[in-house]
Amino acid sequence: NHNFDEDMCIEATGFFMVSYLEAMVGARSRGDIDAFYRIEDSSACDVAEAAGLMSPNTTVYGPNHIRINGLCDKNNSNSSAQNKVEQRLNKVNKDQVHLGWYDVRGGMHGSMRKEGDRSLEERLMKMFTALQYDETQIPLQYQPVDAPKEL
């Protein structure tokens, strides 16, 4: 059990995210869930299909199956449900905050963990690999001008 009360905001977020994703990867390994989807590569129809909503045998409510199949019919070119979610910069952030792997190390941003502790960084990188992201590209490898060099 992780004590989130001892974390700075970025650590609490990082530990929550990695703990959740590790649990999901474990559930997938045990067969408790079938798959993941990456939202930036998926449409609403992709998510509906993964959830079993496009099959009359797995949908919970029949009328939804009919409606979803209509929205997701490949011949229905007017349906926005088939559009992939575009990856864009955070509109609220307006490109003001940049975080990279370095930012989740111990000692950064008021962290109480031992300076240079890379345990969270390593767990996050492992999850990025498990979810087929390129950890050299995401998050952006940003370092402020005054940031210390890599350990």
C-alpha positions as CSV (number, residue, x, y, z in Angstrom):
1,N,0.0,0.0,0.0
2,H,1.4,3.3,-1.1
3,N,1.1,6.3,1.3
4,F,0.0,9.1,-1.0
5,D,0.1,11.6,1.9
6,E,3.9,11.6,1.7
7,D,4.0,12.5,-2.0
8,M,4.3,15.7,-3.9
9,C,1.5,16.2,-6.5
10,I,3.6,14.8,-9.4
11,E,4.6,11.8,-7.4
12,A,1.1,11.1,-6.2
13,T,-0.2,11.2,-9.7
14,G,2.7,9.1,-11.0
15,F,2.3,6.4,-8.3
16,F,-1.5,6.3,-8.8
17,M,-1.2,6.0,-12.5
18,V,1.5,3.3,-12.5
19,S,-0.2,1.3,-9.7
20,Y,-3.5,1.3,-11.7
21,L,-1.8,0.3,-14.9
22,E,0.2,-2.4,-13.2
23,A,-3.0,-3.8,-11.8
24,M,-4.6,-3.7,-15.3
25,V,-1.6,-5.5,-16.9
26,G,-1.8,-8.1,-14.1
27,A,-5.5,-8.5,-14.8
28,R,-4.8,-9.0,-18.5
29,S,-2.1,-11.6,-17.7
30,R,-4.6,-13.5,-15.5
31,G,-7.3,-13.3,-18.2
32,D,-9.5,-11.1,-16.1
33,I,-9.6,-8.6,-18.9
34,D,-9.1,-9.2,-22.6
35,A,-7.2,-6.1,-23.8
36,F,-6.3,-2.4,-23.5
37,Y,-6.9,0.3,-26.0
38,R,-4.9,3.5,-26.4
39,I,-7.4,6.4,-26.6
40,E,-5.3,8.3,-29.0
41,D,-5.5,5.4,-31.5
42,S,-9.1,4.7,-30.9
43,S,-12.6,5.9,-32.0
44,A,-15.8,5.6,-30.0
45,C,-16.6,2.6,-32.2
46,D,-13.3,0.9,-31.4
47,V,-14.1,1.3,-27.7
48,A,-17.7,0.1,-28.2
49,E,-16.4,-3.0,-30.0
50,A,-13.8,-3.8,-27.3
51,A,-16.6,-3.5,-24.7
52,G,-18.8,-6.0,-26.7
53,L,-21.4,-3.5,-27.5
54,M,-21.5,-4.2,-31.2
55,S,-22.4,-7.9,-30.9
56,P,-26.0,-8.9,-30.1
57,N,-24.6,-11.8,-28.0
58,T,-22.6,-9.5,-25.6
59,T,-24.5,-6.3,-25.5
60,V,-26.5,-5.8,-22.3
61,Y,-29.3,-3.7,-23.8
62,G,-30.5,-4.6,-27.3
63,P,-31.6,-1.2,-28.5
64,N,-28.1,0.1,-27.7
65,H,-26.6,-2.6,-30.0
66,I,-28.8,-1.4,-32.9
67,R,-28.0,2.3,-32.3
68,I,-24.2,1.6,-31.9
69,N,-24.1,-0.5,-35.0
70,G,-25.8,2.3,-37.0
71,L,-23.2,4.8,-35.8
72,C,-20.3,2.5,-36.4
73,D,-21.4,1.1,-39.7
74,K,-18.4,1.6,-42.1
75,N,-20.9,2.8,-44.7
76,N,-22.0,5.7,-42.4
77,S,-19.3,8.2,-43.3
78,N,-21.2,11.0,-41.5
79,S,-20.7,9.4,-38.1
80,S,-18.1,11.1,-35.9
81,A,-18.1,8.0,-33.7
82,Q,-15.7,6.5,-36.2
83,N,-13.2,9.2,-35.9
84,K,-10.0,8.6,-34.0
85,V,-9.3,10.8,-31.1
86,E,-6.7,13.4,-32.1
87,Q,-3.7,13.8,-29.9
88,R,-3.3,17.4,-29.2
89,L,-1.5,19.5,-26.6
90,N,-3.4,20.2,-23.4
91,K,-5.6,23.2,-24.2
92,V,-5.8,24.3,-20.6
93,N,-2.0,23.9,-20.1
94,K,-1.3,26.0,-23.3
95,D,2.2,24.6,-23.5
96,Q,3.2,26.2,-20.1
97,V,4.1,23.0,-18.2
98,H,6.6,20.4,-19.6
99,L,7.3,17.2,-17.7
100,G,9.8,14.5,-18.5
101,W,11.2,11.4,-16.9
102,Y,13.6,13.5,-14.9
103,D,10.7,15.2,-13.1
104,V,9.5,12.0,-11.3
105,R,12.9,11.2,-9.7
106,G,13.4,11.5,-6.0
107,G,14.4,15.0,-4.8
108,M,12.7,16.8,-7.7
109,H,9.9,19.4,-7.1
110,G,10.1,19.0,-3.3
111,S,10.0,15.2,-3.3
112,M,10.8,13.6,0.0
113,R,12.2,10.5,-1.6
114,K,16.0,10.0,-1.7
115,E,17.5,12.4,-4.3
116,G,18.0,10.6,-7.6
117,D,15.6,7.7,-6.7
118,R,14.5,6.4,-10.0
119,S,11.9,3.8,-8.8
120,L,8.9,5.7,-10.0
121,E,10.6,6.6,-13.3
122,E,11.5,2.9,-13.9
123,R,8.0,1.7,-13.1
124,L,6.5,4.3,-15.4
125,M,8.9,3.4,-18.2
126,K,8.1,-0.3,-17.8
127,M,4.4,0.5,-18.2
128,F,5.0,2.6,-21.3
129,T,6.8,-0.3,-22.8
130,A,4.0,-2.8,-21.7
131,L,1.5,-0.5,-23.4
132,Q,3.6,-0.2,-26.5
133,Y,4.6,3.5,-26.1
134,D,8.1,4.7,-27.0
135,E,9.4,6.0,-23.7
136,T,12.0,8.1,-25.5
137,Q,9.2,10.1,-27.0
138,I,6.5,10.2,-24.3
139,P,6.5,12.2,-22.1
140,L,8.5,14.9,-24.0
141,Q,12.1,14.9,-23.0
142,Y,12.0,18.4,-21.7
143,Q,14.5,19.9,-19.3
144,P,14.5,23.5,-18.1
145,V,17.7,25.4,-18.8
146,D,18.6,25.4,-15.1
147,A,17.9,21.7,-14.6
148,P,20.7,19.5,-13.3
149,K,22.1,17.0,-15.8
150,E,21.2,13.3,-15.8
151,L,22.6,11.3,-12.9
